[in-house]
């Protein structure tokens, strides 16, 4: 538990999207607010220009959601930077260790979408990354 809290604190300090625009509506966006069937909520935190957007995905069921798809606010690549189901926190280590590429498939009111594995009873944070040759 100590390691989990320390890593969450480090994430908060190092990610501008979790700090900037904290008091305004333009810093927060619901992406999936209403998936009661799967007990999943997804939201984005936006920072100022030049800083990466973060997505938080939380699964409140004790089952893994394979190929879970939802809309994202930007194309390009998204990297899993935090997984509360990690073996480091005594979890089952289900996740998306690699980068994920948003596809131009509309979903949840967004032009782009991601498909990922959502671990049981866990929260993921994904960071938007634009790599050379990618279009945002």
Residue frames as qw, qx, qy, qz and C-alpha x, y, z in Angstrom:
[[0.000, 0.887, 0.462, 0.000, 0.00, 0.00, 0.00],
 [0.326, -0.764, 0.103, 0.548, 2.87, 2.37, 0.80],
 [0.374, -0.126, 0.598, 0.697, 4.39, 1.84, -2.64],
 [0.183, 0.627, 0.685, 0.323, 1.03, 2.41, -4.34],
 [0.129, -0.935, -0.272, 0.188, 0.48, 5.71, -2.52],
 [0.391, -0.589, 0.316, 0.633, 4.07, 6.81, -3.19],
 [0.346, 0.130, 0.680, 0.633, 3.68, 6.05, -6.91],
 [0.079, 0.795, 0.576, 0.173, 0.35, 7.91, -7.06],
 [0.252, -0.877, -0.054, 0.405, 1.94, 10.92, -5.37],
 [0.401, -0.335, 0.511, 0.682, 4.84, 10.81, -7.85],
 [0.279, 0.464, 0.709, 0.452, 2.35, 10.60, -10.72],
 [0.047, -0.910, -0.404, 0.080, 0.49, 13.65, -9.41],
 [0.325, -0.764, 0.170, 0.531, 3.69, 15.69, -9.04],
 [0.370, -0.255, 0.630, 0.634, 5.11, 14.71, -12.46],
 [0.224, 0.444, 0.753, 0.431, 1.98, 15.00, -14.64],
 [0.038, 0.057, 0.031, -0.997, 0.87, 18.56, -15.41],
 [0.404, -0.292, -0.594, -0.630, -2.57, 17.32, -16.55],
 [0.528, -0.477, -0.686, 0.152, -3.33, 16.35, -12.94],
 [0.343, -0.438, -0.317, 0.768, -2.46, 19.83, -11.67],
 [0.004, 0.112, -0.242, -0.964, -3.12, 22.42, -14.39],
 [0.435, -0.191, -0.414, -0.777, -6.70, 23.56, -15.01],
 [0.219, -0.162, -0.911, 0.309, -7.74, 21.86, -11.79],
 [0.113, 0.408, 0.528, -0.736, -10.33, 24.53, -11.05],
 [0.403, 0.392, -0.182, -0.807, -12.01, 24.80, -14.45],
 [0.839, 0.273, 0.354, -0.311, -14.29, 22.76, -16.68],
 [0.653, 0.675, -0.316, -0.135, -11.77, 22.68, -19.54],
 [0.017, -0.583, 0.801, -0.137, -9.34, 20.53, -17.52],
 [0.403, -0.001, 0.881, -0.248, -11.73, 17.58, -17.08],
 [0.570, 0.211, -0.399, -0.687, -13.77, 15.60, -19.63],
 [0.731, -0.015, 0.625, -0.273, -15.96, 12.55, -19.12],
 [0.234, 0.338, -0.761, -0.502, -15.25, 9.97, -21.84],
 [0.518, -0.225, -0.789, -0.239, -17.37, 7.08, -20.48],
 [0.222, -0.292, 0.474, -0.801, -19.53, 8.26, -17.58],
 [0.712, -0.016, 0.173, -0.680, -22.36, 5.76, -17.93],
 [0.606, 0.211, -0.747, -0.176, -21.14, 2.18, -18.45],
 [0.605, -0.386, 0.444, -0.537, -23.05, 0.68, -15.53],
 [0.966, 0.125, -0.133, -0.184, -23.18, -2.74, -17.23],
 [0.790, 0.290, -0.375, 0.390, -19.37, -3.12, -17.06],
 [0.557, -0.795, -0.126, 0.206, -18.90, -0.86, -14.01],
 [0.627, 0.040, 0.142, 0.765, -16.26, 1.16, -15.88],
 [0.070, 0.967, 0.158, -0.189, -15.76, 4.92, -15.84],
 [0.667, 0.140, 0.193, 0.706, -13.30, 6.80, -18.03],
 [0.029, 0.977, 0.151, -0.145, -12.30, 10.45, -17.90],
 [0.656, 0.414, -0.021, 0.631, -9.60, 12.67, -19.36],
 [0.350, -0.816, -0.085, 0.453, -7.52, 15.36, -17.68],
 [0.570, 0.679, 0.141, 0.441, -6.24, 18.10, -19.99],
 [0.486, -0.529, -0.033, 0.695, -3.26, 20.37, -19.40],
 [0.203, 0.835, -0.105, -0.501, -2.19, 23.50, -21.26],
 [0.764, 0.627, -0.150, -0.025, -0.80, 23.26, -24.77],
 [0.328, 0.665, -0.632, 0.223, 2.50, 21.42, -24.86],
 [0.299, -0.298, 0.813, -0.401, 1.62, 19.03, -22.03],
 [0.251, -0.045, -0.926, -0.279, 0.18, 15.55, -22.43],
 [0.685, -0.266, -0.057, -0.675, -3.46, 14.67, -21.81],
 [0.061, -0.171, 0.950, -0.253, -4.07, 11.83, -19.34],
 [0.690, -0.202, -0.411, -0.560, -6.90, 9.30, -19.37],
 [0.265, -0.242, 0.804, -0.475, -8.05, 7.50, -16.24],
 [0.677, -0.065, -0.585, -0.443, -9.87, 4.17, -16.66],
 [0.283, -0.271, 0.752, -0.530, -11.40, 2.53, -13.57],
 [0.602, -0.106, -0.714, -0.341, -13.00, -0.92, -13.45],
 [0.423, -0.364, 0.500, -0.662, -15.15, -1.62, -10.38],
 [0.950, -0.011, -0.072, -0.303, -15.86, -5.28, -11.25],
 [0.592, -0.510, 0.620, 0.070, -13.78, -8.32, -10.31],
 [0.818, 0.303, 0.448, 0.194, -13.50, -9.42, -13.95],
 [0.315, -0.324, 0.425, 0.784, -11.12, -8.45, -16.75],
 [0.549, 0.728, 0.246, -0.328, -12.63, -6.52, -19.67],
 [0.548, -0.081, 0.575, 0.602, -10.81, -7.68, -22.79],
 [0.228, 0.310, 0.542, 0.747, -10.96, -5.44, -25.88],
 [0.047, -0.774, -0.493, 0.394, -12.75, -2.59, -24.10],
 [0.357, 0.355, 0.340, 0.794, -13.24, 0.25, -26.60],
 [0.095, -0.841, -0.396, 0.356, -13.94, 3.91, -25.86],
 [0.401, 0.827, 0.128, 0.373, -13.50, 7.27, -27.54],
 [0.599, -0.405, -0.085, 0.685, -10.42, 9.40, -26.88],
 [0.108, 0.920, 0.145, -0.349, -9.86, 13.13, -27.42],
 [0.150, 0.798, -0.481, -0.332, -6.76, 12.73, -29.62],
 [0.936, 0.310, -0.164, -0.010, -5.26, 10.32, -32.11],
 [0.225, 0.698, -0.628, 0.260, -1.75, 8.95, -31.91],
 [0.638, 0.006, -0.739, 0.215, -0.30, 6.74, -29.23],
 [0.562, -0.665, 0.132, -0.474, -1.28, 6.31, -25.60],
 [0.496, 0.268, -0.764, 0.314, 1.02, 4.66, -23.07],
 [0.723, -0.591, -0.341, -0.104, -0.07, 2.99, -19.85],
 [0.244, 0.592, -0.465, 0.611, 1.88, 4.84, -17.14],
 [0.285, -0.257, 0.685, -0.620, 0.09, 3.50, -14.06],
 [0.677, -0.137, -0.621, -0.371, -1.76, 0.26, -13.35],
 [0.476, -0.495, 0.471, -0.554, -3.05, -0.41, -9.85],
 [0.978, -0.023, 0.070, -0.196, -3.30, -4.12, -10.78],
 [0.444, 0.663, -0.585, 0.144, 0.49, -4.34, -11.14],
 [0.847, -0.134, -0.467, 0.216, 2.38, -7.15, -9.46],
 [0.313, 0.311, -0.398, 0.804, 4.23, -4.38, -7.58],
 [0.399, -0.279, 0.258, -0.834, 1.00, -3.71, -5.68],
 [0.315, -0.015, 0.917, -0.245, 0.13, -7.42, -5.22],
 [0.648, 0.406, 0.059, -0.642, -2.18, -7.37, -8.24],
 [0.859, 0.187, 0.477, 0.018, -2.73, -9.92, -11.01],
 [0.295, -0.448, 0.492, 0.685, -0.56, -7.92, -13.47],
 [0.449, 0.573, 0.642, 0.241, -3.21, -7.68, -16.18],
 [0.004, -0.798, -0.038, 0.601, -2.71, -4.65, -18.37],
 [0.647, 0.741, 0.139, 0.113, -1.40, -3.06, -21.55],
 [0.656, -0.517, 0.169, 0.524, 2.36, -2.91, -21.09],
 [0.462, 0.149, 0.429, 0.762, 2.92, -1.52, -24.56],
 [0.157, 0.282, 0.005, -0.947, 1.75, 1.63, -26.19],
 [0.401, 0.523, 0.748, -0.080, -1.72, 1.67, -27.67],
 [0.098, -0.017, 0.406, 0.908, -2.60, 3.39, -30.92],
 [0.410, 0.476, 0.420, -0.655, -5.85, 5.27, -31.28],
 [0.303, 0.234, 0.785, 0.487, -7.79, 4.29, -34.38],
 [0.206, 0.056, -0.142, -0.967, -9.98, 6.59, -36.47],
 [0.307, -0.389, -0.839, -0.227, -13.13, 4.76, -35.33],
 [0.287, -0.469, 0.089, -0.831, -15.71, 7.04, -33.70],
 [0.548, -0.354, -0.745, 0.138, -16.89, 6.09, -30.23],
 [0.378, -0.637, -0.485, 0.466, -18.55, 7.88, -27.30],
 [0.118, 0.969, 0.188, -0.108, -18.76, 11.16, -29.24],
 [0.295, -0.717, 0.456, 0.438, -15.05, 11.18, -30.15],
 [0.652, 0.631, -0.300, -0.295, -13.52, 10.77, -33.62],
 [0.405, 0.448, -0.785, 0.136, -10.77, 8.41, -32.36],
 [0.841, -0.423, 0.058, -0.331, -10.95, 5.38, -30.09],
 [0.037, 0.518, -0.838, 0.167, -8.75, 2.99, -28.14],
 [0.912, -0.167, -0.284, -0.244, -9.21, -0.72, -27.49],
 [0.117, 0.543, -0.722, 0.413, -7.48, -2.03, -24.39],
 [0.631, -0.265, -0.723, 0.099, -7.57, -4.60, -21.61],
 [0.319, -0.645, 0.206, -0.663, -9.03, -3.28, -18.37],
 [0.346, 0.109, -0.871, 0.331, -7.83, -5.21, -15.31],
 [0.498, -0.585, -0.626, -0.135, -10.20, -6.28, -12.52],
 [0.495, -0.813, -0.257, 0.166, -10.88, -3.88, -9.64],
 [0.619, -0.201, 0.131, 0.748, -8.20, -1.53, -10.94],
 [0.197, 0.936, 0.089, -0.276, -7.39, 1.91, -12.27],
 [0.708, 0.176, 0.286, 0.621, -5.19, 2.70, -15.27],
 [0.053, 0.864, -0.032, -0.500, -3.65, 6.00, -16.30],
 [0.713, 0.362, 0.393, 0.455, -2.75, 6.49, -19.96],
 [0.143, -0.702, 0.116, 0.688, -0.61, 9.37, -21.28],
 [0.659, 0.733, 0.163, -0.033, -0.98, 10.72, -24.80],
 [0.481, -0.504, 0.454, 0.556, 2.27, 10.54, -26.72],
 [0.639, 0.751, -0.005, -0.166, 2.86, 11.90, -30.19],
 [0.708, -0.296, 0.462, 0.444, 5.78, 10.09, -31.74],
 [0.019, 0.512, -0.476, -0.715, 7.71, 11.20, -34.79],
 [0.119, 0.009, -0.837, -0.534, 5.63, 10.47, -37.85],
 [0.025, -0.517, -0.840, 0.163, 2.34, 10.26, -35.96],
 [0.111, -0.452, -0.228, -0.855, -0.44, 12.74, -36.44],
 [0.097, 0.019, 0.666, -0.739, -2.18, 13.97, -33.29]]
